Amino acid sequence: MDNEVYSHGHHESVVRAHAVRTAADSAPHLLPHLAAGQRLLDVGCGPGSITLDLARLIAAPDGSGRAVGVDRSEDVLATARARAAAEDVVNVGFEVGNIYDLQYDDGSFDIAHAHQVLHHLVDPVAAVRELRRVTAPGGLVALREADYAAMSWYPESPALARWREVYDRLSRSNGAEPNAGRRLLSWALAAGFDPADLQVSASTWIHGTEASRNDFGLGWAERALHSSYAEQALERGIADQQALQGIAAGWRQWAADPAGVFIMPSVELIARVGED
């Protein structure tokens, strides 16, 4: 759906945060299922850090094993291609695409992967159905989605509570579901998967070191003022500039607190595509 709005946007602060993600911290549910020689699709790949890790893990001595990263933003794909070249990952490609209408034949991939994508979509079930279509029988659809209402932090912070309230309203104004984690299993079932073919798990990102608090907290302080989060909140009357400045100040205060902890849980799903 071309008229969908990405709640985060592609401000430099957003791309920077996404570019430090790895397969180990963002796809732990998928790693045991990877093997040399597989064909892998990574939809909503962004700057490609996860895609490159996955490509390395499926590379085979005979030259088989290839990953394709898909995103709708050509600008962010240029960043991914440059990183692939700099890191000499040759078994990967990056292409513009639409998760609702992927440009690949039925059964083109052994694995279709999407990380933190569905909670930005108006129709996540249609997206899962399309991932299923391009996955070969016996192959896997691997999904991982955060759940904003389940996030927690210490110390208590009215500013961070306001941050989440603004994000929830902003996301829903885009027709999306910010608490996607708890809905992931239901979306897979609605997309036609057999319950017996589904494995559900969960893992958590935690920010509790000085370096992690600075990266995450100061990053969100910047995003609260300059990214699409700020632009959309202002345009729609969800928050004014004073409120956004208060949110940014709250993130900076949290980041500076040596006792600060932020917990971000995600639900994971491995769905095996059955034989037709």
C-alpha positions as CSV (number, residue, x, y, z in Angstrom):
1,M,0.0,0.0,0.0
2,D,1.8,3.0,-1.3
3,N,0.0,5.5,0.8
4,E,1.2,4.0,4.1
5,V,3.3,6.3,6.4
6,Y,6.4,5.0,8.2
7,S,6.1,6.3,11.8
8,H,9.8,6.6,12.3
9,G,10.9,7.9,9.0
10,H,14.5,7.9,7.8
11,H,16.1,10.7,9.7
12,E,19.8,10.1,10.3
13,S,19.2,9.4,14.0
14,V,16.8,6.6,13.0
15,V,19.0,5.0,10.4
16,R,22.0,5.2,12.8
17,A,20.0,3.3,15.5
18,H,18.9,0.6,13.0
19,A,22.4,0.3,11.6
20,V,23.9,-1.2,14.8
21,R,21.4,-4.1,14.9
22,T,22.8,-7.6,14.3
23,A,21.5,-11.0,13.5
24,A,22.5,-12.1,17.0
25,D,20.5,-9.5,18.9
26,S,17.6,-9.1,16.4
27,A,17.1,-12.6,14.9
28,P,18.1,-15.1,17.6
29,H,15.0,-17.2,16.8
30,L,16.2,-17.6,13.2
31,L,19.8,-18.4,13.7
32,P,19.4,-22.2,14.6
33,H,17.5,-22.6,11.3
34,L,20.2,-21.1,9.0
35,A,22.4,-23.3,6.8
36,A,24.9,-22.7,4.0
37,G,23.3,-22.5,0.6
38,Q,19.9,-21.1,1.6
39,R,18.1,-18.4,-0.3
40,L,17.0,-15.7,2.1
41,L,14.8,-12.6,1.8
42,D,15.0,-9.8,4.3
43,V,12.0,-7.4,3.9
44,G,12.2,-4.0,5.5
45,C,16.0,-4.4,5.7
46,G,16.8,-0.7,6.3
47,P,20.5,0.0,6.3
48,G,21.2,-3.7,6.0
49,S,23.2,-4.6,9.1
50,I,21.0,-7.7,9.9
51,T,20.9,-8.7,6.2
52,L,24.7,-8.7,5.9
53,D,25.0,-10.9,9.0
54,L,22.4,-13.3,7.6
55,A,24.2,-13.4,4.3
56,R,27.5,-14.3,5.9
57,L,25.8,-17.2,7.8
58,I,24.3,-18.8,4.6
59,A,27.3,-18.3,2.3
60,A,28.5,-21.6,0.9
61,P,31.9,-22.6,-0.6
62,D,30.3,-23.4,-3.9
63,G,28.9,-19.9,-4.2
64,S,25.4,-20.7,-3.3
65,G,23.6,-19.1,-0.4
66,R,22.3,-15.6,-1.2
67,A,20.4,-12.9,0.8
68,V,18.3,-10.2,-0.8
69,G,17.3,-7.2,1.3
70,V,14.2,-5.3,0.3
71,D,13.1,-1.8,1.5
72,R,10.9,0.9,0.0
73,S,13.5,3.6,0.5
74,E,16.1,3.9,-2.2
75,D,18.2,6.2,0.1
76,V,18.5,3.7,2.9
77,L,19.3,1.0,0.4
78,A,22.2,3.0,-0.9
79,T,23.6,3.0,2.7
80,A,23.1,-0.8,2.8
81,R,24.9,-1.3,-0.6
82,A,27.8,0.9,0.5
83,R,28.2,-1.1,3.7
84,A,28.1,-4.4,1.8
85,A,30.9,-3.2,-0.4
86,A,32.9,-1.9,2.5
87,E,32.6,-5.2,4.3
88,D,33.1,-7.3,1.2
89,V,29.9,-9.2,1.5
90,V,29.3,-10.4,-2.0
91,N,26.4,-12.8,-1.6
92,V,23.9,-10.1,-1.0
93,G,21.8,-7.7,-3.0
94,F,19.4,-4.8,-2.1
95,E,16.3,-4.0,-4.0
96,V,13.4,-1.6,-3.7
97,G,10.2,-3.5,-3.1
98,N,6.7,-3.5,-1.5
99,I,6.0,-6.1,1.1
100,Y,2.4,-6.4,-0.1
101,D,3.4,-7.1,-3.7
102,L,6.9,-8.6,-3.8
103,Q,8.5,-8.9,-7.2
104,Y,9.5,-12.6,-6.8
105,D,7.9,-15.8,-8.0
106,D,6.1,-18.1,-5.7
107,G,8.5,-20.2,-3.6
108,S,11.6,-18.2,-4.6
109,F,13.2,-18.3,-1.1
110,D,13.9,-20.8,1.6
111,I,13.5,-18.1,4.3
112,A,11.5,-14.9,4.3
113,H,12.5,-12.6,7.3
114,A,11.0,-9.4,8.6
115,H,12.2,-7.7,11.7
116,Q,10.2,-4.9,13.3
117,V,8.2,-4.3,10.1
118,L,4.7,-5.4,10.8
119,H,3.9,-2.9,13.5
120,H,4.2,-0.2,10.9
121,L,1.7,-1.7,8.5
122,V,-2.0,-1.1,7.9
123,D,-2.5,-4.7,6.9
124,P,0.1,-7.0,8.6
125,V,-1.9,-10.1,7.7
126,A,-1.6,-9.4,4.0
127,A,2.1,-8.8,4.4
128,V,2.6,-12.2,6.2
129,R,0.5,-13.8,3.5
130,E,2.9,-12.3,0.8
131,L,5.9,-13.5,2.7
132,R,4.4,-17.0,2.8
133,R,3.8,-16.8,-1.0
134,V,7.5,-16.2,-1.8
135,T,8.7,-18.9,0.5
136,A,9.2,-22.5,-0.8
137,P,7.2,-25.4,0.7
138,G,9.2,-26.5,3.7
139,G,10.8,-23.1,4.1
140,L,10.4,-20.6,6.9
141,V,8.8,-17.2,7.5
142,A,10.7,-15.6,10.4
143,L,9.1,-12.6,12.2
144,R,10.0,-10.5,15.2
145,E,7.9,-7.6,16.6
146,A,8.2,-5.3,19.5
147,D,5.3,-4.5,21.9
148,Y,5.3,-0.9,23.0
149,A,2.8,-1.3,25.8
150,A,5.1,-4.0,27.3
151,M,8.1,-1.8,27.4
152,S,9.2,-0.6,30.8
153,W,11.9,1.6,32.4
154,Y,13.5,2.8,35.6
155,P,13.4,5.4,37.1
156,E,9.8,6.3,36.5
157,S,9.6,9.2,34.1
158,P,6.5,11.2,33.1
159,A,8.4,12.3,30.0
160,L,9.0,8.7,28.8
161,A,5.4,7.9,29.6
162,R,4.4,10.8,27.4
163,W,6.8,9.6,24.7
164,R,5.0,6.3,24.6
165,E,1.6,7.9,24.6
166,V,2.6,10.1,21.6
167,Y,4.0,7.2,19.8
168,D,0.9,5.1,20.3
169,R,-1.4,7.8,19.0
170,L,0.9,8.6,16.1
171,S,1.2,4.9,15.1
172,R,-2.5,4.4,15.3
173,S,-3.1,7.6,13.3
174,N,-1.1,5.8,10.6
175,G,-3.4,2.8,10.8
176,A,-0.7,0.6,12.4
177,E,-0.6,-1.5,15.6
178,P,2.2,-0.5,18.0
179,N,1.6,-3.5,20.3
180,A,2.3,-6.0,17.5
181,G,4.3,-8.5,19.5
182,R,1.2,-9.9,21.3
183,R,-0.7,-10.0,17.9
184,L,2.0,-11.8,15.9
185,L,0.6,-15.3,16.4
186,S,-2.9,-14.2,15.5
187,W,-1.7,-12.5,12.3
188,A,0.2,-15.7,11.2
189,L,-3.0,-17.8,11.8
190,A,-5.1,-15.3,9.9
191,A,-2.5,-15.5,7.0
192,G,-3.3,-19.2,6.7
193,F,-0.5,-20.9,8.7
194,D,-1.4,-24.2,10.4
195,P,-1.0,-23.8,14.3
196,A,1.2,-27.0,14.2
197,D,3.7,-25.2,12.0
198,L,4.2,-22.2,14.3
199,Q,6.9,-21.7,17.0
200,V,6.5,-18.7,19.3
201,S,9.3,-17.3,21.4
202,A,10.4,-14.0,22.9
203,S,13.6,-12.1,23.6
204,T,14.4,-8.7,25.1
205,W,16.7,-5.8,24.4
206,I,17.9,-4.1,27.5
207,H,19.6,-0.8,27.9
208,G,21.4,-0.6,31.2
209,T,25.0,0.4,30.6
210,E,26.3,3.9,30.1
211,A,27.1,3.3,26.5
212,S,23.8,1.7,25.7
213,R,21.8,4.5,27.6
214,N,23.7,7.1,25.6
215,D,23.1,5.5,22.3
216,F,19.4,4.7,22.9
217,G,18.4,7.6,25.2
218,L,20.3,10.4,23.4
219,G,19.2,8.9,20.1
220,W,15.5,9.2,21.1
221,A,16.1,12.7,22.4
222,E,17.2,13.6,18.9
223,R,14.4,11.7,17.3
224,A,11.8,13.3,19.5
225,L,12.7,16.7,18.0
226,H,13.9,16.1,14.5
227,S,12.6,12.8,13.0
228,S,9.2,11.8,11.5
229,Y,8.0,11.2,15.1
230,A,8.2,14.9,15.7
231,E,7.0,16.0,12.3
232,Q,3.9,13.8,12.4
233,A,3.1,14.6,16.0
234,L,3.1,18.3,15.3
235,E,1.2,18.0,12.0
236,R,-1.6,16.0,13.6
237,G,-1.8,17.9,16.9
238,I,-0.7,15.0,19.0
239,A,2.0,17.0,20.7
240,D,3.2,20.6,20.5
241,Q,6.8,21.7,20.4
242,Q,6.9,22.3,24.2
243,A,5.8,18.7,24.8
244,L,8.4,17.3,22.4
245,Q,11.1,19.3,24.1
246,G,10.0,17.9,27.4
247,I,10.1,14.4,26.0
248,A,13.6,15.0,24.7
249,A,14.7,16.4,28.0
250,G,13.3,13.3,29.7
251,W,15.3,11.0,27.5
252,R,18.5,13.0,28.2
253,Q,17.8,12.8,32.0
254,W,17.2,9.0,31.8
255,A,20.4,8.5,29.7
256,A,22.4,10.4,32.3
257,D,21.1,8.3,35.3
258,P,23.6,5.5,36.2
259,A,20.6,3.5,37.5
260,G,18.7,3.9,34.3
261,V,17.3,0.7,32.6
262,F,15.0,0.4,29.6
263,I,13.5,-3.0,28.7
264,M,12.1,-3.6,25.2
265,P,10.5,-7.1,24.7
266,S,9.8,-8.6,21.3
267,V,7.8,-11.6,20.3
268,E,9.3,-13.9,17.7
269,L,7.7,-16.4,15.3
270,I,9.0,-19.2,13.1
271,A,6.4,-20.3,10.6
272,R,7.0,-23.3,8.4
273,V,5.3,-23.2,5.0
274,G,3.4,-26.4,4.4
275,E,3.3,-28.5,1.3
276,D,0.4,-27.6,-0.9
